[in-house]
Structures are given as structure tokens and as C-alpha cells.
């Protein structure tokens, strides 16, 4: 038995972790644009990265290091350091060489515009402003934002049956270029749980499937997508089931927050697919629904156009037929195994559901027991405006 309690503190909630965010002049109006996470002790690292073949320099830099521990991550926004070749990796090494001696095996993560070298001088000068004893998780979470309209962070205290406890906290950014292929997003998770590195990686891989890999804003996969989970093991406490549940709660919350904050989005929609041939086919349907531009625009127009749902299911390349398919908006069944329930009264009720800022669309394929849940949002004029002006 164990007890999970949500607490404040984000990435600073776990013992021995520090963080802050500052302005280095990368963004205009003195906005925060650089952050750090620091631990008194060296940390084991579990990670998941983008599936985009155009991998950004910070990820190349990380992967080239092999097996190692770290106690420091430097994060900048505004510039992704992607498509910058070997020079982009060399820029990271030069920047990290200016960090203080307390920092061991530092890492860097970046987000922003693709195709421009890092402003090294500004970033190096910015690192001189860091106070490694600061615990301002809010400032750090704001500093990593790009088109986000709000910061995203969460933490839990996990109390075990023997009275021991550990903490786990996180921050993330993401509002556009979010695709269910390890959905531009960054996520940093810190814990003082005494978890084995190999087990930590296995759990992270498993949880990613139903959280960040189930989130879609626009179907685009970034060059920089990163999840890093760091453990300094200072609590000397751990339970696998408790750790996995806490990590899942954290990552699901952050994934849903990214979708809710989708550029110009007004609705967070949960796509529940059941009755598929297997879980893999259910996943294909759920992701097709969360990615569909026709579905997204119907959501924006608050139009309960269940025909677009049915069409997307049929185009997903899985076993499906109209005689076994059932479609519901929240609890309202609009189509059931060949029978259309969508009369004037039902349309009025379904339209009311579509006006909510959160609701679910359920599709039971009626084939077997495969299931998967994905998360998506609507797509409107503001998305086009934001991305048309992204570099300005």
C-alpha cells in the first residue's frame, strides 16, 4: 500500500534539486529564456527522444556521451539548435565549459526556431547569473516556454507502507508541433527515489506510450522532443508500483496540459477507442482521430459531425465495419451498430457537449478487446496566425 499526495515545488520538490529561470536576452521584453536544474548529488538518467530523423544538436550531444551521470541540465528557449550540424554540438561543449566546478557532466536542452546557431555569448553570460542554491521552479518552468500560454508543472509525495517516502516532480513545455510520436515538447522530471537506472528507463518507456505518445495538437513531430528523468536517490526509498503510478499521473497531466494549451486550442478531447482487434489497432484509430484536420476543425466549429469520426475510423487501416461500430459524445450514443440515433433532439444534446472545454469521443469498434486512449484538441484561426508569425 502507498499514498500519493500532490504537492508544490515542481522540479524542486524532490530533495537535493534546485532550479531557476533567468533572462539572457534571447527573447524580447526581458522575458525569461534560460533555466537550469541542479542536484547536489549525481543523478542516473532515463530518457526518451524525438523520432524525427533531423535530430537536434542537444540530443546528438547527449547520445554521444554514452553511459554517465549528471547533476546539471541547462535549458534555453527561443533557439532550437537544430539543423546546425557538428557546429551545433561544438557550441554546446563551449557553453558548458563555462559552468562552475560544482557542475558535473552537464547536459543542454533547447527549444525554439530551427536552423540558427546558438547565441553563445548571451547564453554564456546568462549562466553567470545562475544561483545554484535557488529553488524557483516557477521561474524555470516559465523560462522554457515558447508559444505556451501557461507554464506546466506538477509534483507528488509518495508515502510507502513502511513509513518511508520519496518525491517526484516535473516541468514541461509544449503547445505546438505536438504529435503522437513522442510528442515542440520538453519535459524534465526529478525524483529522489532510490530507483535502479535500468528499471527507471523501462518504466519511462512504458509510461510514455499512454501519455506523451498519446497526445496530439497538430500531428507534427519536432526535432528536439525530449523527456529526461533524473534520480539522485537521496530518499533511500522506492516501490516500483508506487513509482510507476506517480510517474504516469505526472506525465499524463503534462501531456493533457500540452494539448489543452495547443496553439489557439479551446478544447481538450479524449478519444477512447475500444473493441478493436488488438491494442495496436486501437492505438492507430485513436491517433488518427486525434490527428485528423477534419475532426479538429469540426471540434473548433462545435459541430457534432459524427460522420467525420466514422470516416476517420474507416480510413485508419484497421479492421472495422459500420455494423459493429458505436460512436458516443460523452455518454450520448449517436450511432450504434448501423442504427443512427442522431435526430434533432440528439443533435441539440451533442452540440451542448461540443461547447464544453473538455469532453470525450468514444468509438467501440465491436471487433475484439483492443483499446487505447489518445488526447487531442481543436484547430482554429489562431493556430494559423501563431505559426505564420513564428519567427517574428
Residue pairs with C-beta under 8 A, 6 or more apart in sequence:
1 161
2 158
2 159
2 160
2 161
2 239
2 241
2 242
3 158
3 159
4 156
4 157
4 158
4 242
4 245
4 246
4 249
5 156
5 157
5 158
5 159
6 154
6 155
6 156
7 13
7 155
7 156
7 157
7 167
7 169
8 155
9 135
9 137
9 155
9 167
9 169
10 19
10 137
10 138
10 140
10 141
10 153
10 154
10 155
10 169
10 170
10 171
11 17
11 19
11 37
11 137
11 140
11 141
11 153
11 155
11 169
11 170
11 171
11 188
11 189
11 190
12 18
12 19
12 135
12 136
12 137
12 169
12 190
13 137
13 155
13 156
13 157
13 167
13 168
13 169
13 190
14 155
14 166
14 167
14 168
14 169
14 190
14 191
14 192
14 232
14 234
14 235
15 167
15 192
15 232
15 234
15 235
16 39
16 40
16 41
16 192
16 232
16 234
17 37
17 38
17 39
17 135
17 169
17 190
17 192
17 230
17 232
18 36
18 37
18 38
18 39
18 132
18 133
18 134
18 135
19 35
19 36
19 37
19 38
19 134
19 135
19 136
19 137
19 139
19 140
19 171
20 35
20 36
20 130
20 131
20 134
20 135
20 136
20 139
20 140
21 32
21 34
21 35
21 136
21 139
21 140
21 141
21 142
21 143
21 144
22 32
22 33
22 34
22 35
22 126
22 129
22 130
22 139
22 143
23 30
23 31
23 32
23 33
23 34
23 126
24 33
24 34
24 76
24 122
24 123
24 125
24 126
24 129
25 33
25 119
25 122
25 126
26 33
26 34
26 76
26 77
26 78
26 79
26 112
26 119
26 122
26 123
27 33
27 77
27 78
32 139
32 142
32 143
33 76
33 77
33 78
33 126
33 143
34 74
34 75
34 76
34 77
34 123
34 126
34 127
34 143
35 74
35 75
35 76
35 139
35 140
35 141
35 143
35 144
36 72
36 73
36 74
36 75
36 127
36 130
36 132
36 140
37 72
37 73
37 75
37 140
37 188
37 190
37 230
38 71
38 72
38 102
38 103
38 132
39 71
39 72
39 190
39 230
39 232
40 71
40 232
40 234
41 71
41 232
41 233
41 234
42 69
42 70
42 71
42 104
42 105
42 232
43 69
43 70
43 71
43 190
43 230
43 231
43 232
44 69
44 195
44 197
44 200
44 230
44 231
44 233
45 68
45 69
45 70
45 197
45 228
45 229
45 230
46 197
46 200
46 201
46 203
46 204
46 228
46 229
47 62
47 201
47 204
47 226
47 227
47 228
47 229
48 182
48 204
48 205
48 208
48 212
48 226
48 227
49 55
49 59
49 62
49 63
49 182
49 225
49 226
49 227
50 56
50 59
50 181
50 182
50 221
50 222
50 223
50 224
50 225
50 226
51 181
51 182
51 221
51 225
52 181
52 221
52 222
52 223
52 225
54 82
54 83
54 223
55 82
55 223
56 80
56 81
56 82
56 83
56 88
56 110
56 114
56 223
56 224
57 81
57 82
57 84
57 85
57 88
57 89
57 91
57 92
57 110
58 81
58 92
58 107
58 108
58 109
58 110
58 224
58 226
59 224
59 226
60 88
60 89
61 89
61 92
61 93
61 107
61 108
62 107
64 89
65 105
68 105
69 104
69 105
70 104
70 105
70 106
70 107
70 230
71 102
71 103
71 104
71 105
71 106
71 232
72 99
72 103
72 104
72 105
72 106
72 107
73 106
73 107
73 108
73 109
73 188
73 228
73 230
74 95
74 96
74 99
74 106
74 107
74 108
74 109
74 123
74 127
75 108
75 109
75 110
75 111
75 140
75 143
75 144
75 186
75 188
76 108
76 109
76 110
76 111
76 112
76 118
76 123
77 110
77 111
77 112
77 143
77 144
77 145
77 146
77 173
78 112
78 113
78 146
79 110
79 112
79 113
79 116
79 118
79 119
80 110
80 111
80 112
80 113
80 114
80 184
80 222
80 223
80 224
81 88
81 91
81 92
81 110
81 117
81 118
82 88
82 110
82 114
82 115
82 223
82 224
83 114
83 115
83 223
84 91
84 115
84 116
84 117
84 118
87 117
88 117
88 118
91 117
91 118
91 120
92 108
92 118
94 120
94 124
95 108
95 118
95 120
95 123
95 124
95 127
96 103
96 106
96 108
98 124
98 127
98 128
99 106
99 127
100 132
102 132
107 228
109 186
109 188
109 224
109 226
109 228
110 118
110 224
111 144
111 146
111 173
111 184
111 186
111 222
111 224
112 146
112 184
113 390
113 391
114 223
137 153
137 169
137 171
138 151
138 153
140 171
141 151
141 152
141 153
141 171
141 173
142 151
144 171
144 173
144 186
145 151
145 173
146 173
146 175
146 176
146 184
147 175
147 176
147 263
147 386
147 390
148 173
148 174
148 175
148 261
149 175
149 261
150 257
150 261
151 171
151 173
152 171
152 172
152 173
152 174
152 254
152 257
152 258
152 261
153 169
153 170
153 171
153 172
154 169
154 170
154 249
154 250
154 253
154 254
155 167
155 168
155 169
155 170
155 250
156 167
156 168
156 169
156 246
156 249
156 250
157 165
157 166
157 167
158 165
158 166
158 167
158 168
158 193
158 237
158 239
158 242
158 243
158 246
159 165
160 237
160 239
160 242
164 235
164 236
164 237
165 235
165 237
166 191
166 192
166 193
166 194
166 235
166 237
166 238
166 243
167 191
167 192
167 193
167 235
168 189
168 190
168 191
168 193
168 243
168 246
168 247
168 250
169 189
169 190
169 191
169 250
170 187
170 188
170 189
170 190
170 250
170 251
170 254
171 187
171 188
172 185
172 186
172 187
172 188
172 254
172 257
172 258
173 184
173 185
173 186
174 183
174 184
174 185
174 186
174 187
174 217
174 258
174 261
175 217
175 258
175 261
175 262
175 263
176 184
176 217
176 218
176 220
176 262
176 263
176 383
176 386
176 387
177 184
177 185
177 217
177 218
177 220
177 221
177 222
178 184
178 185
178 215
178 216
178 217
178 218
178 220
178 258
178 259
178 262
179 216
179 217
179 218
179 219
179 220
179 221
179 291
180 213
180 214
180 215
180 216
180 287
180 290
180 291
180 374
181 213
181 221
182 208
182 212
182 213
182 221
182 225
182 227
183 212
183 213
183 215
183 216
183 217
183 221
183 225
183 255
183 258
184 222
184 223
184 224
184 225
185 212
185 222
185 225
185 226
185 258
186 224
186 225
186 226
186 227
187 212
187 226
187 227
187 228
187 251
187 254
188 227
188 228
188 230
189 227
189 228
189 229
189 230
189 247
189 250
189 251
190 229
190 230
190 231
190 232
191 229
191 230
191 231
191 232
191 243
192 231
192 232
192 233
192 234
192 235
192 237
193 231
193 233
193 235
193 237
193 238
193 243
194 231
194 233
194 235
194 236
194 237
194 238
195 203
195 231
195 233
195 238
195 243
197 231
199 240
200 229
200 231
203 240
203 243
203 244
203 247
204 227
204 229
204 247
206 244
207 244
207 247
207 248
207 251
208 227
208 251
210 248
210 252
210 372
210 373
211 248
211 251
211 252
211 254
211 255
212 227
212 251
212 254
212 255
214 255
214 286
214 287
214 290
214 372
214 373
214 374
214 375
215 255
215 256
215 258
215 259
215 290
215 374
215 375
215 376
216 259
216 287
216 290
216 291
216 374
216 375
216 376
216 377
217 258
217 259
217 262
217 263
217 265
217 376
217 377
218 262
218 263
218 379
218 383
219 291
227 251
229 247
255 375
256 268
256 375
259 265
259 268
259 375
259 376
259 377
260 268
260 358
260 377
262 377
262 378
262 379
262 383
263 382
263 383
263 386
263 387
264 379
264 380
264 381
264 382
264 383
264 384
264 385
264 386
265 377
265 378
265 379
265 380
265 383
266 300
266 357
266 377
266 378
266 380
267 299
267 300
267 356
267 357
267 358
267 359
267 377
267 378
268 357
268 358
268 375
268 377
269 290
269 299
269 358
269 359
269 360
269 361
269 375
269 376
269 377
269 378
270 358
270 359
270 360
270 361
270 373
270 374
270 375
271 286
271 289
271 290
271 360
271 361
271 362
271 363
271 373
271 374
271 375
271 376
272 286
272 360
272 361
272 362
272 363
272 371
272 373
273 282
273 283
273 285
273 286
273 289
273 362
273 363
273 364
273 365
273 370
273 371
273 372
273 373
273 374
274 282
274 362
274 363
274 364
274 365
274 369
274 370
274 371
275 324
275 326
275 364
275 365
275 366
275 367
275 368
275 369
275 370
275 371
276 282
276 285
276 318
276 319
276 365
276 367
276 368
276 370
276 371
276 372
277 318
277 319
277 365
277 367
277 368
277 370
278 368
278 370
279 370
279 371
279 372
280 370
281 316
281 318
281 319
281 365
281 370
282 365
282 370
282 371
282 372
283 372
283 374
284 316
284 317
284 318
285 312
285 313
285 316
285 318
285 320
285 363
285 365
285 372
286 372
286 373
286 374
287 374
288 312
288 313
288 315
288 316
289 295
289 309
289 312
289 313
289 361
289 363
289 374
289 376
290 374
290 375
290 376
291 376
292 308
292 312
293 379
294 308
294 311
294 312
295 308
295 309
295 312
295 376
296 376
296 377
296 378
296 379
297 378
297 379
297 380
298 304
298 305
298 308
299 354
299 377
299 378
299 379
300 378
300 379
300 380
302 351
302 354
302 355
303 351
303 354
304 329
304 334
304 342
304 347
304 350
304 351
304 353
304 354
306 327
306 329
306 334
306 335
306 342
306 350
309 327
309 361
309 363
310 322
310 325
310 327
310 335
313 320
313 325
313 363
313 365
314 320
318 365
319 365
319 367
320 365
320 367
322 338
323 337
323 338
323 366
324 337
324 365
324 366
324 367
325 335
325 337
325 363
325 364
325 365
325 366
326 333
326 335
326 336
326 337
326 362
326 363
326 364
326 366
327 333
327 334
327 335
327 336
327 361
327 362
327 363
328 334
328 361
328 362
329 350
329 353
329 354
329 359
329 360
329 361
330 353
330 359
330 360
332 346
332 349
332 350
332 353
333 341
334 340
334 341
334 342
334 346
334 350
335 341
335 342
337 366
342 350
353 359
